[in-house]
Amino acid sequence: MNKTKRFFIGNEVENTVMKGERTLFVRGWQPSTEILSRALNNDCAHIHICYFDPVKMKQFELWKDLVWGLLQHKIPVTLDYDIKYADDVYEMELHKCEHFIPVITGVLPNIEKYHKNTVFRVGDKGWRSTNQGVYTFPLSNMFRKGYLTPWKKFTNDKEID
């Protein structure tokens, strides 16, 4: 993906509820009117915002207003964000909108090199804090080929100005 281009069009390839749909991919924060205009003018059924970085901009409210503004048009919006922002995004209350699709990203390099007994754990903020307990998933169950989107699938997007 070209790091200077702000908008791309293609079909959603990741395993979300919008997989296969024509999508406007947006690099970072952009004005909502520009995003909406590009999505509608290019017959996109879905908007996928990548590179969520509110710390860089130090403006969580600006991001919240952007996503809520898009969701008001009843177009599904995916926000792809790092797991470290999970609480912050939850506090934006975007999950209250049925058209919001959160993609929480955790980076785990070299997955294939891990031992077969390796388990991925989703914890909590503290003992009995917010979850009913701790979720654990054997990597062998989580990383099945059906869940994998190969890198080559991400190369068919068309850059737009």
Helices and strands as residue ranges (DSSP letters): E 7-11, E 22-27, H 32-41, E 46-50, H 54-57, H 60-71, E 77-82, G 83-85, H 86-91, G 94-96, E 100-105, G 111-113, E 119-122, E 135-138, H 139-142, G 145-147, G 151-155, E 158-160
